Amino acid sequence: HGVGQVMFQASIWTGVLFVVGIALNDRPHAIWVVVASIIGMLVANYHVAAGMQTIDPERLIPRSQADTVTLGLFGYNATLVAIALYLTRRSLVGPLMGILLSVPLTEFVPRLGLPALTAPFVLAAWIVRGFYWLESRFFEKPAAPAA
């Protein structure tokens, strides 16, 4: 459902069709999409207790946390950030960091009274891009001396 939620379609078949379309274009992207959606769901589901209520990230109404996870509302930001960061730098670390950041941000943004929509994706991507910048700034390899 997380992949289908990227286009606001809470249907597993929509998600399957999106994954197939992405795979026809680029298999690594399709793998990231599926992995990100699964990780987003697992991370969001990790701390869910029976009857736990949360704020719906889209509608800002109270909803069961389990229902929110089942609808894929934690998977779509994870999916978006994984692709964006993988396109920026082909590595495992950046997309995984973005996925792991997107889930708590998806929970946090509605607590501010704002619909989450894609804000967690944007925030997670900028945070990881900030780490990329810090890495290049402070851990850049020195240039080889001229012969």
FENQUI-V921397 format. One record per run of one state. SS is the DSSP state (h for helix, s for strand, l for the rest). FROM is the first residue (numbers start at 0). LEN is the number of residues. If there is no record, write none. Layout:
# FENQUI-V921397
ss=[SS & SS]
from=[FROM & FROM]
len=[LEN & LEN]
This chain:
# FENQUI-V921397
ss=[l & h & l & h & l & h & l & s & l & s & h & l & h & l & h & l & h & l]
from=[0 & 1 & 5 & 11 & 25 & 26 & 46 & 52 & 55 & 61 & 64 & 70 & 74 & 88 & 92 & 111 & 118 & 138]
len=[1 & 4 & 6 & 14 & 1 & 20 & 6 & 3 & 6 & 3 & 6 & 4 & 14 & 4 & 19 & 7 & 20 & 9]
